Amino acid sequence: APAPAPAPAPAPAPAPAPAPAPAPAPAPAPAPAPAPAPAPAPAPAPAPMSQATVASGDQESMLLSPVVRKLINENGLDVHQLVGTGAGGRITRSDVLNYLDRNAPKPSEPASAPRETVITADSKPAQTAVQSAPQPVPTKPVIQTAVVQAGARDEVIPFDNIRRRTAEHMVRSKATSAHTLVAIEVDFEAVERVRRSFGDEFKAEEGFSLTYLPFVSRATVEALRSFPKLNASIGEETLIVHKDVNLAIAVDLNLEGLIAPVIHSADSKRMRGIAREIRDLALRARSRQLTMDDISGGTFTITNPGPFGTFITAPIINQPQIAILSTDGIKRKPVVISNPDGTESIGIHSVGIIALSFDHRAVDGAYASSFVAKVKEILETRNWVEEL
């Protein structure tokens, strides 16, 4: 038994020999071939560049919340590269945001490159091309819309032509115009008295009821004479003021779309004539009988959600126009009345709100506010009997 004991003793002596890897740790620098293995590990980092949105199956198996799944999809991330810090290793919203912060490109470095390169008017075109080639070209951020998958119980309704055109037009308008809203309360009692007194006679003569819309339209056209910059379009750093008021009236297509046919030269028509054209255009719009001329050339638009009982509407501008007026629900309510002798009294009047969405690039708030105040003044003080 003592004989085997000496045998292990000589083993440490050959320690300097390369055979025992533990002792000569520095010497086997080449031996750690496994050490380079970690180097490829970071290689997956660039994977998100070429990686498509994570398969929904992978996401489902990892129990991602809808918010986290949306963040991952919108940024084209590989879910397997994210380290979860939530309960049971679940990936949280903070985990995704922290990952994006760590891997975000630093704009300060490329931004400095253009400032260092100065190209004078004397520079040759070839030199300019060479100097500008390596410089990064700034790009607008791309807003990605999450793809929504229909569930088993969902109904998929394809956009028809009107819905598709409306969607494109509305998105383009919001991206083009600096939308701003002003609104004002209007006492419609003067209009209401005319409707009550002459409504039956008007319907017998014209075949349709006398609504508030023709009054608002006539007052709007009249007010545009005093505020012509709202009857305009924007050109290249110019404001194109139109001499004729071609009034577009938004028409609801029985809850299946919206279209805005045009009353051409509305400023040359009285209130009864405007009422007739509104009626005619609405009927032909709902029966799909409008012509291209009927829907072209509008310079100002009125939308009328009032019959649905709305309070204040912020409509989207009908491009390339400057503004759009909405007339909302009109209700009977108590108001303070200023009497001719300077006293005040309380009365029950028909009151509603008109609102104006306007392009702040073209006019300022004071101009737009003065316009709606003018419309209010006309509606409240005009002798509407003469317009019939």
N, C-alpha and C positions, 0 to 999 in steps of 0.2 A: 504493500500500500504506500510506504514512503516513496517508492520509486516513481510512481506517477506524479507525485507532488512536484519533484524537480522539473518534470517535463513542462508544466506551464511557465515556470520561471524563465527559461530561455525565450519564451514567446515574446515578452516585452522587449528583449534585447534587439530583435530585428525590427523594432518599431520604426527606425529611420527608413527602412526599406519602403518602397512605394506601395507594397502590397497592402498594408493596413491603411485604408483611406482615412480613418478618423484622425490620425496624428498629423499627416502633412496636408491639412486643410488648404493652405495657400497654394501648395504645389499643384494639386489637381485642378487648376483653373480650366484646362481644357476638358477635364473629366466631367465637370458640371454641364454636360450637354443638356441635361434636363433644365438647367437654369434658363437658357434661352427660351424654353417653352413658354414661360410667362410672357415673353415679349409678344408672341402672336396673340396672347390673350386680349390686349387692348385693341387688336385689329378689328374686332367687332364694332368698335366705336363708329367708324364710318358707315357701318351697315345701314343706319337709318337713312342715309342719303339716297340709297338705291332701293330701300325697302318700301314696299307698299303698305297700305293700312293693314294693321294686324288682323288676322283672320278672326271672325267673330267666335269661332269655336274655341280658340286659345283664350280669348278674353272671358268667355263664359266660364271656362274651367277654372279661371283664376279669381272668380267672384268679384269682378270689378263693378264699382258703382256706375250709374249712368253718367255722372259728371266726369269721373276718371276716364271712362271709356271714350267719351267725347273728346277730352283733351288729347288722349293718345291718338285717336283717329285723325284729328285736325292737324296734328303736328307730325304725322307719319312716323311714329316711334315704334320700336320693337319692344313689345311688352316684356320680353325675356331679359332685357338689359336694365330694367328698372328694379331697384331694391325696395321692397315694401317694409315700412316701419310700423304699419298698423297691426291690429290684433291678428295673431297667427300669421304674421308676415304679409298681410294684405296691403296692396298698393293703394296709397291715399293720394288725394289731390296735391298735397304738399310734396309728396315724393316726385310726382310728375313735374311740378313747377320748379323744384330744386334741380332736377335733372336738366330741364331746359335752360335754367340760369347757368349751370356749370358748363354746358356745351354751346351756349350762345356765342356767335362770332362777336369780336370786339370791334365796334364801328370806329373807335378812335384811331386805330392803326391805318385802315384804308382811307379814312377821311383826311389824314394828314398828307397823303400822297399828292392829291391834286393841288394842295396849297404850296408844295415844294416846287412844283413845275410851273413855270411862268412862260406863257407863249405870247409873244408880242405880235403886233401887226406886221412886222418885217419878217417874221418866221416863214420859212418855206413850207409849202404844204406837206412835202415829204417828211420834214422834221416834225411837224405837228403830228402827223400820223404816228411816227415812231414814238414820240413822247407820250402821246395819249393812249397808245396801245396797252401798256401794262397797267394803266390806271383802272381801278374797278368802276364799273358803271352802276350808279345808284338805281335801284329798282323799287317800284311801289310795292308795298306789302300785299300779298295775295290773300284775300279773305276766302277761306275754304268753308263751304257749307256742308255740314254733316249729312251724310246720306241716310235717310230714314227708311227703314224697311217696314213694309206693311205687315201687321200681325194677322193671325188666322181669322180674326173676327172683324178686321178692318175692311172698309170699302175703298177701292182705288178709283178716283174719278179723273180721267185725263182732262187737261185744260183744252177747251175749245178755242177757236181762233180769237174770239173777242176777249176771253179771259187771258190768253197768252199775250195778246197785244196790250191789254190794259196793264198786265204785270210788268212788261218791259217798259212801257211808257212811264209808269209810276216810279219804278226804280231809277230810271234815267233822270226823271224830274227831281227827285230828292238828291241825286248826286250832282245835279247841275245848278239848281237855284238855292240861294240862301233863304230858306223858308222862314218867315216871321209872321206872327199872328197878332191882329188887333181885333177887338170886338166892342160892340156898343149896344146898349138897350134902346129899343124903339117903342114909342107909344103908338100903336096902330089904330087908335080909336077913330081918327078921321077916316081911315081906310075902311074900318069896320062899319061905320055909319053908312057909307056909300054902298057897301056890299049888302047891308040889311035893307036899305031903301030901294035899291035898283037891281038887286040880285035876280029876282024873279023875272023882271022885264028883260034883263040881259040874257038870261037863259032861254026865254021864249024867242028872242031875236036871233041868238047865235047858236043855240042848240047845246050849250055846255055851261057849266057853272063858272061864276066869276070868283077866282081864288085870289090869294094874296100875291102869288108869283108875278102876274103882270104888273102890279103896282110897284113891287120891288125892282123889277126889270126896268120899268120906265124911269124910276127915280135914279137907278144906277147909271143908265145912259145919260140922263140929264147931268148927274154929278161928274161924269167923265169929261164933260165939256170944260169944267173948271179945273180938273186934275188930269190933263191929257197924258202925263207920263205913266199913268197906269194902263192906258190903252196903247200899249207899246210892246216891242220885243227887243232883246239884246243882241247886237251884232258883235263884231270884233272890236271890243273896247268902245262901243258906241251904243246909244239908245235910239232905236228906230220908232218914232212916234207915228202912229197910224191916224190918218185924217178921218176915215170912216170907222164907226163903231160897229163891228160885226160881232154880235152878242151870241156866244155859245151857251146853250142851256143843257145841263146834264140831265139825261133821261134814264130812269131806271127801267130795265128790260124785264119787268116782272120777276125781280130778284135773281135773274140769270145773267147779269152783266150790266154795263153802263156805257152810254155813248153820249156825245155832246154835239148835236146838230146845231147849225148856225143860222141866226136871223141876220141876214146881210143888211147893212145900212140901217141898223135899228134906231140910230139917232134921227132918222128922217120919218119915224113912225110914231103915232100917238098910242096911248095905252090900249085902246080897243084893238088896233091893228097888231100890236105886239101879242095880245092875248090870243088872237086868231092864229098867228104863226106858231106860237108855243103849242097850241092844241094840234095843229096840222103836223108839226115836226114830231111830236110825241106819238101820235097815231101811226105815222109812217115808220118811225123808229121801231116800234113794238111789232109791226108787221113786216119788218125787214125790207122796206121799200125806199130807203133813203138813197140818194145819189151821191156821187163823189163831191159834187158842188155843195150838197147839204151839210157835209161834215168837214169842209175845207174853209180856210181863211179866217177862222175865229181870232178876235183880238182881245177878248175879255170873256170870262166864263162865270156863270152863276150856277150853283148847285143848291138843290132845295130838299134837304132831308127833314124839313119841318113837319110834314104829314106823319112822320114816324115818331113825333114827340121828342125830338132831340133838344138839347139845351144850348150847347156850344159845339160847333164842328170846326175842326182845323183841316180843311181840304188841301189836297196836293195840287200844285199849280199845273195847269194844262199847257205844256210846252208848245211853242216857244213864247208863250204869253208871260206877262209880268205878275198877274194877280188873278185870284179867283174869290168870289164872294159867296158865302153860304147864308141862307135864311133858315133859321131853326124854328122850333115849335112856338106857337103863339097861344097864350093863355089869358084868361080873365083873372086879374089880380088887383088889389088895392094900390092906388097911386096917389101921390100928393099933387094936387092941382093948384096952379098959381092963377088966381082970379084977376080980372082987369083992374079991380080996385086995390090990388096989392095984398089982399088976404089970401089965405090958403085953405083948401078943403080936401077931403078924402073922397075919391071916386073909384068905381070899378071900371077898369079899362082893359082892352086887349093889348097885351104887352109881349114882345119877343126880342130876340137878340139876333143881330146880323154880325157876321165875322168875316174878316178879310185875311187870307193868306197872301203875302206879297213877297217878291224877291228883293231882299235888302241890298243886292248889288245895284239895283236900279233906282230905288228911292229909299228915303229914311222913314223912321217911325212917325215923325211929325207930319210928313206929307200923307202917309197912309191913314193916320188917325184923322186928319182933317177931311180926307175923302169920305170915310164912313160917317163922320159927323154931318157932312153935307147930304149924304143919302138919308140920314135920319131926319134932318131938317125938312127935306122935300116930302118925305112920307108923312110927316106930322102936320105940315102947314099947307100943302098944295090943295087947291080946289079941284078935287078929283072928279066932281060932277062934269066939269068942262071937258075932261079927257074921254068921257063916255060918248 
